[in-house]
Amino acid sequence: MVHRFGDRFRGDRRQEHDCWQNTFIRSNAAVIGYYAWSGFETGGTGLVVCQVESPPVPVPYLHRWKFKAQFIPQYAVESGLLEFGVDSGTVPSLVRSIERYDPYRDVMLLIYADRQVEVNWFRNSNLSPLECYLQVRDRWEEFFPCSLLSESPNSLNDH
């Protein structure tokens, strides 16, 4: 189940943005969960941030997504949200959500593309963040072929 934090995070291209954003999440759910668990293990609760290169519209089937991902621990979330242009009046409610989410079952995700920001709270997914982490770690080459084979799963940044 995905809980979105309202239209205030969306830009003028709402339908276009929603369409590719949902496809991005479905295509990269395991990697997003990987970052959530890896970040939680090293920094506690927090927020996964994906800076996505906007895809063509409509998104082609089997589109290869180009994005950078990182985990922002809870203590740095407020400043991180402001850096990505989240309205300062909205930041406190997002911080409270990050304080309440269950890192063993849920993922907090910020997607940033074309100066558009959307924050999602994934609750009770089919795969837990730990299960995502284990799948990506154990099947690294399937998730990051060729160009990243020399990098370890712990140094992952670009896709």
C-alpha positions in Angstrom: 0.0 0.0 0.0 1.4 3.4 -0.9 0.4 6.6 0.9 1.2 9.8 -1.0 1.7 13.0 0.8 -0.7 15.0 -1.4 -0.8 17.2 -4.4 1.4 19.9 -2.9 4.4 17.9 -3.9 3.4 17.7 -7.5 4.1 20.0 -10.3 2.0 21.2 -13.3 2.6 17.9 -15.2 0.7 15.9 -12.6 -0.7 13.1 -14.8 2.5 12.7 -16.8 4.5 12.7 -13.6 2.2 10.1 -11.9 2.4 7.8 -14.8 6.1 7.5 -15.0 6.6 7.8 -11.3 4.4 4.7 -10.6 6.2 2.8 -13.3 9.6 3.8 -11.8 8.5 2.5 -8.4 7.3 -0.8 -9.8 10.5 -1.3 -11.8 12.8 -0.5 -9.0 11.0 -1.7 -5.8 13.7 -4.1 -4.8 16.5 -1.5 -5.2 14.5 1.0 -3.3 14.0 -1.6 -0.5 17.7 -2.4 -0.7 18.6 1.3 0.0 16.0 1.5 2.8 17.4 -1.5 4.7 21.1 -0.7 4.0 20.5 2.9 5.3 18.5 1.7 8.3 21.3 -0.7 9.3 23.9 2.1 9.2 22.0 5.2 10.1 18.7 4.3 11.7 15.4 5.4 10.3 15.3 7.8 7.4 14.3 8.4 3.8 15.4 6.9 0.5 15.9 9.6 -2.1 15.9 8.8 -5.8 17.0 11.5 -8.2 15.6 10.3 -11.5 16.4 11.3 -15.0 13.0 12.0 -16.5 12.0 9.3 -19.0 10.3 9.8 -22.4 6.5 10.1 -22.2 5.0 7.6 -22.6 7.5 5.4 -20.8 8.6 2.6 -23.1 8.1 -1.0 -21.9 11.3 -2.2 -20.2 12.7 1.3 -19.9 16.1 1.4 -18.4 15.9 4.0 -15.6 18.8 6.3 -14.9 18.8 7.5 -11.3 20.9 8.1 -8.3 19.8 6.8 -4.9 20.8 7.6 -1.4 19.6 7.2 2.1 19.1 10.3 4.3 19.1 9.4 8.1 16.3 10.9 10.2 18.6 13.5 11.8 19.4 15.0 8.4 15.9 14.6 6.8 14.6 18.1 7.5 17.5 19.9 5.8 17.5 17.2 3.0 13.8 17.8 2.3 14.4 21.6 2.1 17.3 21.1 -0.3 15.0 19.2 -2.6 12.5 22.0 -2.6 9.8 20.6 -0.3 7.7 23.4 1.1 8.9 24.3 4.6 5.4 24.2 6.0 5.1 20.6 5.0 8.4 19.4 6.3 7.3 18.9 9.9 4.5 16.5 9.0 6.9 14.5 6.8 9.4 14.4 9.6 6.7 13.1 12.0 5.8 10.4 9.4 9.5 9.3 9.3 9.5 9.1 13.0 6.4 6.8 12.9 7.2 4.4 10.0 8.2 0.8 10.7 11.6 0.3 9.0 11.2 -3.5 9.2 8.0 -3.4 7.0 7.8 0.1 5.4 9.8 2.4 3.2 9.8 6.2 3.0 10.7 7.4 -0.5 11.3 10.8 -2.1 11.4 10.9 -5.9 13.0 14.0 -7.4 13.0 14.8 -11.2 12.7 18.0 -13.2 12.4 20.0 -10.0 9.3 17.9 -9.1 9.2 16.2 -5.7 7.0 13.4 -4.5 7.2 11.6 -1.2 5.7 8.1 -0.7 5.2 5.9 2.3 5.1 2.2 1.3 3.4 0.2 4.0 3.1 -3.5 4.3 4.6 -4.3 0.9 4.9 -7.9 -0.4 8.6 -7.8 0.3 10.1 -6.3 3.4 13.1 -3.9 3.1 15.3 -6.7 4.5 14.0 -9.2 1.9 14.7 -6.6 -0.9 18.2 -6.1 0.5 18.9 -9.8 0.5 17.6 -10.3 -3.0 19.7 -7.4 -4.4 22.8 -8.4 -2.5 22.5 -12.1 -3.6 21.6 -11.4 -7.2 23.7 -8.2 -7.7 24.5 -8.8 -11.4 20.8 -9.1 -12.3 20.1 -5.7 -10.8 23.3 -3.9 -11.9 24.8 -5.6 -15.0 28.2 -4.9 -16.5 29.0 -1.3 -15.6 28.7 -1.8 -11.9 30.2 -5.3 -11.5 33.4 -3.9 -10.1 31.5 -2.1 -7.4 30.4 -3.8 -4.2 26.8 -3.6 -3.1 27.9 -1.3 -0.3 29.2 1.4 -2.7 26.2 1.6 -4.9 25.3 5.1 -6.2 24.4 5.3 -9.9 22.2 3.0 -11.9 
